[in-house]
Amino acid sequence: MSADLAAPEKKPIVWTRRHLLGLEELSRAELEALLDTAEQFVEVSQRRRKKRSDLKGKVVVNLFFEPSTRTRTSFSLAAKRLSADTLDFTSGGSSISKGETFIDTAKNIEAMGIDIMVVRHSVPGAPHLLAQHLGCGVINAGDGAHEHPTQGLLDIFTIRRIKGRIEGLTVALVGDIAHSRVARSNIHGLLKLGAHVIVCGPSTLVPQTFTQLGVEVAHHLDEILPRCDVVNVLRIQFERQRSGLFPSIHEYARLFGMDSTRLHRARPDVLLLAPGPINRGVEVTPEVADGPHSAILQQVTNGLAIRMAALYLLCGQPAEQP
Ligand code: CP
């Protein structure tokens, strides 16, 4: 499949993948294709008539085995904005409770004529398994602590829109790196696009082995803060953690939480991101989360354009003339 939506600078975008499973396997050109396509969809969402017909007749299903606010609604709205039919599956209330397997469930849903399956699951590799067993396109909407490619893309897209570039920037990912699929997707995408990436947090949440991915590992936020163009604060994932990885929430917030005092030590134009959901008062205080450096809600807005771009490219549709 290929799609030839013109990028803003009119270079043709060629896309051949049937699935979007992670940023690790994407080339720089493919990352740029997604970002450049999303740039055009930002404009669509600002129009009075926010609808295109690119995916008319296609069916997109959200298959979520974990809770979600942003990703699920964003994919639903993105699909509707491109005129696809949408279905929402949640494991609660389904025949999974009668013993039906994950693959059988997905195959039965696919048998209704699905074009794209958007999958979130607590087990790393679950979307990859479906990609091997199904004929439709599969998008990873978060698989355990492995990857969350559209979140990584929307974080990178937000940085690029505000800073004008990725190449040469220093981006800190702060917090629970060990349990974070968002961190992995950000690391793969940012490094390919030429950023310097620092992962920072307590040594129990930021193992030294992350240097093997090509990032800098740090354990003192105040030391690295003056070097950072962007600080992306990741949620402490209480649901994925063994207990005892840091002494207390209060201690974590004191050493790694972004508050007003810490913000004053950062560059005047530092950009603050958080993938959400946020634990207010833990990773970030309310006045910083809602303050002028924060692009947290812009990330959500940009997520819509990224998901429209992903659906558009995977469906291989030619562009509708504006
Ligand atoms: N950032 C993110 O994935 O949010 P949700 O869990 O609400 O989808």
Residues whose N, C-alpha, C, O or C-beta is under 5 A from the ligand:
A	BS01	CP	P67 S68 T69 R70 T71 R72 P275 G276 P277
